[in-house]
Amino acid sequence: MFRNIDMIPQDARYDVIVIGSGAAGMAAALFAAIEGCKVLVVERTEYVGGTSALSAATTWMPNSRHSASVNPDDSREKVRKFLDGVVGNHSPAAMREAFLDSAPEAVAILEANSEVKFRPYATHPDYEQQFEGATMRGRALEPVPFDGRSLGADLGKIRPPIPEFTIFGGMMVDRTDIGHLLAVRKSARSFGHAFKILAHYAGDRLKGRRGSRLVMGNALIGRFLASLNARGVDILLRTEVQDLKTENGAVTGAVFRSGTIVRHVDARRGVVLAAGGFNRHPQRRGELLPQAETHSPSAPGHTGAMQDMALKLGARLGEGNLDNAFWAPVSIRKRADGSTASFPHFVMDRSKPGTVCVDQTGRRFVNESVSYHLFGRAMFEHNKTVPCIPCFIITDAPGLKKYGLGMVRMGTSNLASYLADGYLTEGASVAELARKIGVPASNLETTIAAMNRYAANGVDPEFGRGTTPYHRVNGDASVGPNPTLGPIATAPYYAVRLYPGDIGAATGLVINEWAQVMRADNSPIKGLYACGNEANSIMGGTYPGPGITIGPAITFAYRAVRHALDETQARDAA
């Protein structure tokens, strides 16, 4: 329930205070509320949801109750081998074991006691298919769509989705919806699905409200919010944390400020930090990220301020991660309102037939079908020796029409605005396109000629595009012999610039298996917990599969609450 800070009494007492309102923070608040705790959630921005609300909200939860329905042969041992192979020594194995211990239980408790519901997808593969134990389905869950009308006015408190991920000016769609919309003339079932969601959105527009059929990240946050409201959890928006209260080395509460009003609030069982990490920290961003032009599509609340407060209490940041952030290639465009759109190129174009990505010399540098994180890593690595930031994703006229390119959606007929503002570059020939984007024409012509040969025989001898099930599932199954390779041969030709985009922090506060924030001497700061991207990633800066941030975020939120309750109950009993 949303409150104004003046409604919170001075020296108020809660059982649990949660700082941040993304999936991690809301999960911690909900787990505590399910246990009967009095809970306060504090959010510094005007919306709840954080980056979780902007994301697909895929949630990697191996061996949950949903797994057996699509992958009955999966096992904890297979998951362990997979994570050991991908993550290795970049994070403690004990943290991964804690995750595997509690992930299934966390899902079960949420679904049995709240509006939070998940579903598996028939095909949703781990990214690193070359490692033993990888699977094509069952570990990655997605939130079930949610009717936001049940939230009433609180619907407007959820961070809206990235506009470029919506259609018709604000209608949210997930990949199930996209499949039905593309098949609307071929299937009665698809026609019915499309009619239903379009009618829902038309009703929203007629009533002057934002799209209320929530999918992906908005669905997850909407479900959390409905559940927190039902349990009477207090939520403060536009509220800054001024300080953490301590007593004898333990965290006992926090000091909050909203406008001119200040409140000192006690937390009897614990304070959970879940404010998203350092991605918009003015100094740490420069210290931890590569020195190159990068763009962050994450939410604005990830200032790292809570990490600074924890560090002052003796906490430490993680070391040894493969990367300090998770990456995706993004394209950039100015919106009509003057804001900048950072559009992540996850799966809709890079793996599709008839595309190629080149550096500033016109040559390939990466398997375009690898995961978005590996693509981002490849940009940085290659840029050390050859200019590659930005790089270019290129297609031809049929490719643009059939698959789109970034913010240019499939089937777009009027390209004038994209060409006028420079987001999209067009060339009547490969040589002309090369000249316009500033790469050597002979190199680009050689690259595209090679891609056309690879498309004909289905083999990419340079980078192995289409050699793993993950590559192929993101291609076009109707194209052969390789669903990720197709000709780039019909003018005009098109290019979009790609930059590295940090989509989340991997380096964060070191925590133990119970999400307690740890000091440099490896002792816990009593009463202080961290989860989500506020905490150091249990994946060690690697990206094994979809949802490997939100899955652990929810799981360690659960473990934090369990520990906080068990510890205080033991203390009270004594």
C-alpha positions as CSV (number, residue, x, y, z in Angstrom):
1,M,0.0,0.0,0.0
2,F,1.5,3.3,-1.1
3,R,2.1,5.8,1.7
4,N,3.4,9.3,2.0
5,I,6.3,9.6,4.3
6,D,4.4,11.9,6.7
7,M,2.1,9.0,7.3
8,I,5.0,7.1,8.8
9,P,5.4,8.0,12.5
10,Q,8.8,9.2,13.8
11,D,10.7,6.3,15.2
12,A,8.4,3.8,13.6
13,R,9.2,0.1,14.0
14,Y,8.9,-2.5,11.3
15,D,10.1,-6.1,11.3
16,V,11.8,-5.8,7.9
17,I,12.8,-2.8,5.8
18,V,13.5,-3.3,2.1
19,I,15.4,-0.7,0.1
20,G,14.5,-1.0,-3.6
21,S,11.4,-2.2,-5.4
22,G,12.6,-4.4,-8.3
23,A,12.0,-8.1,-8.3
24,A,14.6,-8.7,-5.6
25,G,13.2,-6.1,-3.2
26,M,9.6,-7.0,-3.8
27,A,10.4,-10.6,-3.4
28,A,12.1,-10.0,0.0
29,A,9.1,-7.9,1.1
30,L,6.6,-10.5,0.0
31,F,8.5,-13.4,1.6
32,A,8.6,-11.4,4.9
33,A,4.9,-10.5,4.6
34,I,3.9,-14.1,4.0
35,E,5.6,-14.9,7.3
36,G,3.4,-12.3,9.1
37,C,6.1,-9.6,9.3
38,K,5.4,-5.9,9.3
39,V,7.3,-4.6,6.2
40,L,8.3,-1.3,4.7
41,V,9.5,-1.0,1.1
42,V,11.4,2.2,0.2
43,E,11.9,3.3,-3.4
44,R,13.9,6.5,-4.4
45,T,12.1,7.0,-7.8
46,E,8.5,7.7,-8.6
47,Y,7.8,4.1,-9.8
48,V,8.2,0.6,-8.4
49,G,9.8,-2.1,-10.5
50,G,13.3,-1.0,-11.3
51,T,15.0,-2.6,-14.3
52,S,12.9,-5.7,-13.6
53,A,9.9,-3.9,-14.9
54,L,11.7,-3.0,-18.1
55,S,13.0,-6.5,-18.7
56,A,11.5,-9.8,-20.0
57,A,11.6,-10.9,-16.4
58,T,12.7,-14.4,-17.4
59,T,13.5,-16.2,-14.1
60,W,16.1,-19.0,-14.1
61,M,14.9,-21.4,-11.4
62,P,16.3,-24.9,-12.1
63,N,14.3,-27.9,-10.8
64,S,11.2,-25.9,-9.9
65,R,7.8,-27.6,-9.9
66,H,7.4,-26.4,-13.5
67,S,10.5,-28.1,-14.8
68,A,9.1,-31.6,-15.0
69,S,6.3,-30.5,-17.3
70,V,8.7,-29.7,-20.1
71,N,12.0,-31.4,-19.1
72,P,11.4,-34.4,-16.8
73,D,15.0,-35.6,-17.3
74,D,16.7,-32.5,-15.8
75,S,18.4,-32.9,-12.4
76,R,20.3,-31.0,-9.8
77,E,23.5,-32.8,-10.8
78,K,23.1,-31.7,-14.4
79,V,22.5,-28.1,-13.3
80,R,25.6,-28.3,-11.1
81,K,27.8,-29.6,-13.8
82,F,26.6,-26.9,-16.2
83,L,27.2,-24.1,-13.7
84,D,30.6,-25.5,-12.7
85,G,31.6,-25.5,-16.4
86,V,30.4,-22.0,-17.2
87,V,31.1,-20.2,-13.9
88,G,34.0,-22.2,-12.6
89,N,36.1,-20.3,-10.0
90,H,34.5,-16.9,-10.7
91,S,32.2,-17.4,-7.8
92,P,32.1,-19.7,-4.7
93,A,30.5,-23.1,-5.4
94,A,28.8,-22.8,-2.0
95,M,26.8,-19.8,-3.3
96,R,25.5,-21.8,-6.3
97,E,24.6,-24.8,-4.0
98,A,22.6,-22.4,-1.8
99,F,20.8,-21.2,-4.9
100,L,20.0,-24.8,-6.0
101,D,18.9,-25.6,-2.5
102,S,16.3,-22.9,-2.3
103,A,15.2,-21.9,-5.8
104,P,12.5,-24.6,-6.1
105,E,11.1,-23.8,-2.7
106,A,11.1,-20.0,-3.4
107,V,9.0,-20.6,-6.5
108,A,6.6,-22.9,-4.6
109,I,6.1,-20.5,-1.7
110,L,5.4,-17.6,-4.0
111,E,2.9,-19.4,-6.1
112,A,1.1,-21.0,-3.1
113,N,0.8,-17.8,-1.2
114,S,0.5,-14.9,-3.6
115,E,-0.5,-13.7,-7.1
116,V,3.0,-14.4,-8.4
117,K,2.7,-17.1,-11.0
118,F,5.2,-18.5,-13.5
119,R,5.1,-20.7,-16.5
120,P,7.8,-22.6,-18.4
121,Y,8.3,-22.2,-22.1
122,A,8.5,-25.3,-24.4
123,T,11.8,-24.1,-25.8
124,H,13.9,-21.7,-23.7
125,P,17.5,-22.8,-23.8
126,D,20.5,-22.2,-21.7
127,Y,22.9,-19.9,-23.6
128,E,26.2,-21.8,-23.2
129,Q,25.1,-25.0,-24.9
130,Q,28.7,-26.3,-25.3
131,F,28.9,-27.1,-21.6
132,E,27.9,-30.4,-20.1
133,G,24.5,-30.2,-18.4
134,A,23.1,-27.5,-20.7
135,T,19.4,-27.9,-21.5
136,M,16.9,-26.5,-24.0
137,R,14.0,-26.0,-21.6
138,G,12.6,-26.1,-18.1
139,R,15.0,-23.9,-16.1
140,A,13.9,-20.5,-17.4
141,L,10.4,-19.5,-16.3
142,E,8.4,-16.4,-17.3
143,P,5.7,-14.5,-15.4
144,V,2.2,-15.3,-16.4
145,P,0.5,-12.2,-18.0
146,F,-1.4,-10.1,-15.4
147,D,-4.5,-7.9,-15.7
148,G,-3.3,-4.7,-14.2
149,R,-6.9,-3.3,-14.0
150,S,-7.1,-5.1,-10.6
151,L,-4.5,-2.7,-9.3
152,G,-6.8,0.4,-9.8
153,A,-4.8,3.6,-9.6
154,D,-1.7,1.7,-8.5
155,L,-1.2,0.5,-12.0
156,G,0.2,4.0,-12.7
157,K,2.9,3.4,-10.1
158,I,4.6,0.6,-12.1
159,R,7.5,1.7,-14.2
160,P,6.3,1.6,-17.8
161,P,8.0,-0.7,-20.3
162,I,10.5,0.5,-22.8
163,P,8.3,2.3,-25.4
164,E,10.2,0.7,-28.3
165,F,9.2,-2.8,-26.9
166,T,5.5,-1.9,-27.2
167,I,3.2,-1.6,-30.2
168,F,0.4,0.8,-31.1
169,G,1.7,3.4,-28.7
170,G,1.9,1.3,-25.5
171,M,0.5,-2.2,-26.0
172,M,2.8,-4.7,-24.3
173,V,3.4,-8.0,-26.1
174,D,5.5,-11.0,-25.2
175,R,6.8,-13.6,-27.7
176,T,3.6,-15.7,-27.4
177,D,1.6,-12.6,-28.5
178,I,4.1,-11.9,-31.3
179,G,3.7,-15.4,-32.7
180,H,-0.1,-15.1,-32.7
181,L,0.0,-11.7,-34.3
182,L,2.2,-12.9,-37.1
183,A,-0.1,-15.9,-37.7
184,V,-3.4,-14.0,-37.4
185,R,-4.3,-14.8,-41.0
186,K,-3.2,-18.4,-40.9
187,S,-4.8,-19.7,-37.6
188,A,-8.2,-19.3,-36.0
189,R,-6.5,-19.8,-32.6
190,S,-4.1,-17.0,-33.4
191,F,-6.9,-14.8,-34.7
192,G,-8.8,-15.3,-31.4
193,H,-5.7,-14.5,-29.3
194,A,-4.9,-11.4,-31.3
195,F,-8.5,-10.2,-31.1
196,K,-8.6,-10.6,-27.4
197,I,-5.4,-8.7,-26.6
198,L,-6.2,-6.0,-29.1
199,A,-9.7,-5.5,-27.7
200,H,-8.2,-5.2,-24.2
201,Y,-5.8,-2.6,-25.3
202,A,-8.5,-0.7,-27.2
203,G,-10.5,-0.6,-24.0
204,D,-7.5,0.9,-22.2
205,R,-7.1,3.6,-24.7
206,L,-10.7,4.5,-24.7
207,K,-10.5,5.0,-20.9
208,G,-7.4,7.0,-21.2
209,R,-5.1,4.7,-19.3
210,R,-1.8,3.0,-20.1
211,G,-1.9,-0.6,-21.4
212,S,-3.2,-2.7,-18.5
213,R,-2.5,-6.2,-19.9
214,L,0.8,-6.6,-18.3
215,V,3.4,-9.1,-19.7
216,M,7.1,-9.9,-19.0
217,G,8.6,-7.5,-16.4
218,N,5.5,-5.5,-15.9
219,A,3.6,-8.7,-15.3
220,L,6.0,-9.8,-12.6
221,I,6.1,-6.4,-10.9
222,G,2.3,-6.1,-11.2
223,R,1.8,-9.5,-9.5
224,F,4.3,-8.6,-6.8
225,L,2.5,-5.3,-6.2
226,A,-0.9,-6.9,-6.0
227,S,0.4,-9.4,-3.5
228,L,2.1,-6.8,-1.3
229,N,-1.1,-4.7,-1.3
230,A,-3.1,-7.7,-0.2
231,R,-0.8,-8.2,2.8
232,G,-0.8,-4.5,3.8
233,V,2.9,-3.8,3.0
234,D,3.8,-0.1,3.2
235,I,5.6,1.3,0.2
236,L,7.2,4.7,0.0
237,L,8.1,6.3,-3.3
238,R,10.4,9.3,-4.0
239,T,12.2,8.6,-0.7
240,E,16.0,8.7,-0.2
241,V,17.9,6.7,2.3
242,Q,20.0,9.2,4.3
243,D,21.8,6.6,6.5
244,L,21.7,3.2,8.0
245,K,21.1,3.0,11.8
246,T,23.5,0.9,13.7
247,E,24.0,-0.4,17.3
248,N,27.0,-2.4,18.5
249,G,28.0,-3.0,14.9
250,A,24.6,-4.3,13.8
251,V,22.2,-2.6,11.4
252,T,19.0,-1.7,13.2
253,G,17.1,0.5,10.8
254,A,17.5,3.5,8.5
255,V,16.9,7.2,8.2
256,F,14.7,8.3,5.3
257,R,14.1,11.7,3.7
258,S,11.4,12.8,1.3
259,G,11.4,16.5,0.5
260,T,11.9,18.2,3.8
261,I,10.5,15.3,5.9
262,V,12.9,13.0,7.7
263,R,12.0,9.7,9.5
264,H,14.1,7.4,11.6
265,V,12.7,3.9,11.3
266,D,13.7,0.8,13.1
267,A,13.9,-2.7,11.7
268,R,13.5,-5.4,14.3
269,R,14.6,-8.3,12.1
270,G,16.7,-6.8,9.4
271,V,17.3,-4.4,6.5
272,V,17.5,-5.8,2.9
273,L,19.4,-3.8,0.3
274,A,17.9,-4.4,-3.2
275,A,18.4,-1.1,-5.0
276,G,19.9,-2.4,-8.2
277,G,23.6,-2.0,-7.9
278,F,26.1,0.5,-9.3
279,N,25.2,1.0,-13.0
280,R,24.5,4.7,-12.5
281,H,27.0,5.4,-9.8
282,P,29.0,8.5,-11.0
283,Q,32.4,7.1,-9.9
284,R,32.1,3.4,-9.7
285,R,30.8,3.1,-13.3
286,G,34.1,4.6,-14.5
287,E,36.1,2.4,-12.1
288,L,34.5,-0.9,-13.0
289,L,33.5,-0.7,-16.6
290,P,35.7,-0.7,-19.7
291,Q,36.8,2.7,-21.0
292,A,34.6,2.9,-24.1
293,E,31.3,4.5,-25.1
294,T,28.6,2.5,-23.4
295,H,24.9,3.0,-22.8
296,S,22.8,1.7,-20.0
297,P,19.2,0.8,-20.6
298,S,18.7,0.1,-16.9
299,A,16.3,2.0,-14.7
300,P,17.5,5.3,-13.2
301,G,17.5,4.2,-9.5
302,H,20.7,2.1,-9.7
303,T,22.9,4.8,-8.2
304,G,25.0,2.5,-5.9
305,A,24.2,4.7,-2.9
306,M,23.3,1.8,-0.7
307,Q,26.5,0.1,-1.6
308,D,28.4,3.2,-0.5
309,M,26.6,3.1,2.9
310,A,27.4,-0.6,3.3
311,L,31.0,0.0,2.4
312,K,31.3,2.6,5.2
313,L,30.1,-0.1,7.6
314,G,33.0,-2.4,6.5
315,A,31.4,-4.3,3.6
316,R,33.4,-5.1,0.5
317,L,32.7,-5.5,-3.2
318,G,33.2,-8.8,-5.0
319,E,36.4,-9.6,-6.9
320,G,37.3,-12.2,-9.4
321,N,34.2,-11.8,-11.6
322,L,34.7,-12.5,-15.3
323,D,32.9,-9.2,-16.0
324,N,31.7,-6.4,-13.6
325,A,28.5,-6.0,-15.6
326,F,26.2,-7.9,-17.9
327,W,26.2,-6.7,-21.4
328,A,24.0,-6.5,-24.5
329,P,24.5,-4.7,-27.8
330,V,22.2,-1.7,-27.9
331,S,21.3,0.8,-30.6
332,I,20.6,4.5,-29.7
333,R,18.0,6.9,-30.9
334,K,16.6,10.2,-29.7
335,R,12.9,10.1,-28.9
336,A,10.5,12.9,-29.8
337,D,10.5,14.0,-26.1
338,G,14.3,14.5,-26.1
339,S,15.1,11.4,-24.1
340,T,17.4,8.7,-25.5
341,A,16.2,5.2,-26.3
342,S,18.8,2.5,-25.7
343,F,17.4,-0.6,-27.5
344,P,18.8,-4.0,-26.5
345,H,19.4,-6.3,-29.4
346,F,18.7,-9.5,-27.6
347,V,17.4,-12.1,-30.1
348,M,15.2,-10.5,-32.8
349,D,17.8,-9.7,-35.4
350,R,21.4,-10.8,-34.8
351,S,20.6,-14.5,-35.3
352,K,18.3,-14.1,-38.2
353,P,19.2,-15.1,-41.7
354,G,20.5,-12.3,-43.9
355,T,22.3,-10.3,-41.2
356,V,26.0,-9.8,-40.4
357,C,27.8,-7.7,-37.8
358,V,31.1,-5.9,-38.7
359,D,33.7,-3.8,-37.1
360,Q,34.9,-0.4,-38.4
361,T,37.1,-2.1,-41.0
362,G,34.1,-3.9,-42.5
363,R,35.1,-7.3,-41.2
364,R,33.3,-9.7,-38.9
365,F,34.6,-10.1,-35.4
366,V,32.1,-12.4,-33.6
367,N,29.5,-15.2,-34.1
368,E,26.4,-13.0,-34.3
369,S,24.2,-15.8,-32.8
370,V,26.0,-15.9,-29.4
371,S,24.2,-14.6,-26.3
372,Y,23.9,-10.9,-26.0
373,H,26.4,-10.9,-23.1
374,L,29.1,-12.7,-25.1
375,F,28.4,-10.4,-28.0
376,G,29.1,-7.4,-25.7
377,R,32.2,-9.0,-24.4
378,A,33.4,-9.6,-27.9
379,M,33.0,-5.9,-28.8
380,F,35.2,-4.9,-25.9
381,E,37.9,-7.5,-26.6
382,H,38.0,-6.8,-30.3
383,N,38.1,-3.0,-29.7
384,K,41.4,-3.4,-28.0
385,T,43.1,-3.9,-31.4
386,V,40.5,-2.9,-34.0
387,P,37.9,-0.1,-33.7
388,C,34.7,-1.8,-32.9
389,I,32.6,0.5,-30.8
390,P,30.3,1.2,-32.4
391,C,30.0,-1.8,-34.7
392,F,27.4,-2.3,-37.4
393,I,24.6,-4.8,-37.9
394,I,23.8,-5.0,-41.6
395,T,21.0,-6.6,-43.7
396,D,19.4,-6.2,-47.1
397,A,15.9,-5.1,-48.2
398,P,14.2,-8.6,-47.7
399,G,15.9,-9.0,-44.3
400,L,14.7,-5.7,-43.1
401,K,11.2,-6.4,-44.2
402,K,11.0,-9.9,-42.8
403,Y,12.9,-9.5,-39.5
404,G,13.4,-5.8,-38.8
405,L,16.5,-4.3,-37.5
406,G,16.5,-2.9,-33.9
407,M,13.9,-0.3,-33.5
408,V,12.8,-0.7,-37.1
409,R,10.2,-3.3,-36.8
410,M,9.6,-6.1,-39.2
411,G,7.2,-5.0,-42.1
412,T,7.9,-1.3,-41.6
413,S,7.3,0.3,-45.0
414,N,8.0,4.0,-44.2
415,L,11.7,4.3,-43.2
416,A,11.9,8.1,-43.6
417,S,12.1,9.0,-40.0
418,Y,14.8,6.3,-39.2
419,L,16.8,7.5,-42.2
420,A,16.4,11.2,-41.4
421,D,17.7,11.0,-37.9
422,G,20.6,8.7,-38.8
423,Y,19.4,5.7,-36.8
424,L,19.2,3.6,-40.0
425,T,21.7,4.0,-42.9
426,E,20.7,3.0,-46.4
427,G,22.9,2.2,-49.4
428,A,21.9,1.4,-53.0
429,S,24.8,-0.9,-53.1
430,V,27.2,-2.5,-50.6
431,A,29.9,-0.1,-51.6
432,E,27.6,2.9,-51.1
433,L,26.5,1.6,-47.6
434,A,30.2,1.1,-46.7
435,R,30.9,4.7,-47.7
436,K,28.0,6.1,-45.7
437,I,29.0,4.2,-42.5
438,G,32.7,4.9,-43.0
439,V,34.1,1.4,-43.5
440,P,36.3,0.2,-46.5
441,A,34.0,-0.8,-49.3
442,S,36.3,-3.7,-50.5
443,N,36.3,-5.2,-47.0
444,L,32.6,-5.0,-46.6
445,E,32.0,-6.4,-50.1
446,T,34.3,-9.3,-49.3
447,T,32.5,-10.0,-45.9
448,I,29.1,-10.0,-47.5
449,A,30.2,-12.2,-50.4
450,A,31.5,-14.7,-47.8
451,M,28.3,-14.6,-45.9
452,N,26.4,-15.4,-49.1
453,R,28.6,-18.4,-49.7
454,Y,28.0,-19.6,-46.1
455,A,24.3,-19.2,-46.5
456,A,24.3,-21.4,-49.6
457,N,26.1,-24.3,-48.0
458,G,24.9,-23.7,-44.4
459,V,28.4,-23.6,-42.8
460,D,30.1,-20.6,-41.2
461,P,33.8,-21.7,-41.1
462,E,34.9,-18.4,-39.5
463,F,32.8,-18.3,-36.4
464,G,30.5,-21.3,-36.4
465,R,27.2,-19.4,-36.6
466,G,24.3,-21.8,-36.2
467,T,26.3,-24.7,-34.6
468,T,24.5,-24.9,-31.3
469,P,20.8,-25.4,-30.5
470,Y,20.8,-21.9,-28.9
471,H,22.0,-20.3,-32.1
472,R,19.5,-22.1,-34.2
473,V,16.4,-21.5,-32.0
474,N,16.9,-17.8,-32.4
475,G,17.2,-18.1,-36.2
476,D,14.3,-18.9,-38.6
477,A,13.3,-22.5,-38.7
478,S,11.8,-22.1,-42.1
479,V,15.2,-21.3,-43.6
480,G,17.8,-24.0,-44.5
481,P,20.2,-25.5,-44.4
482,N,21.2,-23.3,-41.5
483,P,18.4,-21.2,-39.9
484,T,20.8,-18.5,-38.9
485,L,22.3,-17.9,-42.3
486,G,20.7,-16.3,-45.4
487,P,21.7,-14.3,-48.4
488,I,22.5,-10.5,-48.2
489,A,22.0,-9.8,-51.8
490,T,19.0,-7.6,-52.6
491,A,19.4,-3.8,-52.6
492,P,19.0,-1.5,-50.8
493,Y,21.3,-2.4,-47.9
494,Y,20.9,-1.2,-44.4
495,A,23.0,-0.7,-41.3
496,V,22.4,0.2,-37.6
497,R,25.2,1.2,-35.2
498,L,25.6,-1.0,-32.1
499,Y,27.2,0.0,-28.8
500,P,27.8,-2.1,-25.6
501,G,25.0,-1.6,-23.1
502,D,25.2,-2.6,-19.5
503,I,21.9,-4.3,-18.6
504,G,22.8,-5.0,-15.0
505,A,25.6,-5.1,-12.4
506,A,27.5,-8.3,-11.8
507,T,29.9,-6.9,-9.2
508,G,28.3,-6.0,-5.9
509,L,28.4,-6.5,-2.2
510,V,29.9,-9.8,-1.0
511,I,27.2,-11.8,0.7
512,N,27.2,-15.3,2.3
513,E,24.9,-18.2,1.6
514,W,22.1,-16.4,3.6
515,A,22.5,-13.1,1.8
516,Q,24.2,-11.4,4.8
517,V,26.5,-8.6,3.8
518,M,30.1,-9.5,4.6
519,R,33.0,-7.5,6.0
520,A,36.5,-7.6,4.7
521,D,37.4,-10.0,7.5
522,N,34.6,-12.3,6.2
523,S,32.3,-11.7,9.2
524,P,28.7,-10.8,8.6
525,I,27.2,-7.3,9.3
526,K,24.3,-8.4,11.5
527,G,21.0,-7.2,10.4
528,L,22.1,-6.2,6.9
529,Y,21.3,-8.3,3.8
530,A,21.6,-7.8,0.1
531,C,20.1,-9.5,-3.0
532,G,19.6,-8.9,-6.7
533,N,22.3,-6.8,-8.4
534,E,23.1,-5.1,-5.2
535,A,24.9,-8.3,-4.3
536,N,27.8,-9.8,-6.1
537,S,26.6,-12.2,-8.8
538,I,26.6,-15.9,-7.9
539,M,27.3,-16.4,-11.6
540,G,30.7,-14.5,-11.3
541,G,30.1,-12.2,-14.2
542,T,29.2,-15.0,-16.6
543,Y,25.8,-15.4,-18.3
544,P,24.9,-19.1,-18.4
545,G,21.3,-18.6,-19.4
546,P,18.1,-16.5,-19.5
547,G,17.0,-15.0,-16.2
548,I,20.2,-15.6,-14.3
549,T,19.8,-12.3,-12.5
550,I,16.2,-12.4,-11.4
551,G,16.2,-16.1,-10.5
552,P,19.0,-15.7,-7.9
553,A,17.6,-12.3,-6.9
554,I,14.3,-14.0,-5.8
555,T,16.1,-17.0,-4.3
556,F,18.5,-15.0,-2.1
557,A,15.6,-12.6,-1.1
558,Y,14.0,-15.8,0.2
559,R,17.1,-16.9,2.0
560,A,17.7,-13.4,3.5
561,V,14.2,-13.4,5.0
562,R,14.5,-17.0,6.3
563,H,17.8,-16.1,8.0
564,A,16.5,-12.8,9.5
565,L,13.5,-14.6,11.0
566,D,15.4,-17.5,12.3
567,E,18.1,-15.4,13.8
568,T,15.8,-13.0,15.6
569,Q,13.5,-15.8,16.7
570,A,16.5,-17.5,18.3
571,R,17.6,-14.2,19.9
572,D,14.1,-13.6,21.3
573,A,13.9,-17.1,22.6
574,A,17.2,-16.6,24.4
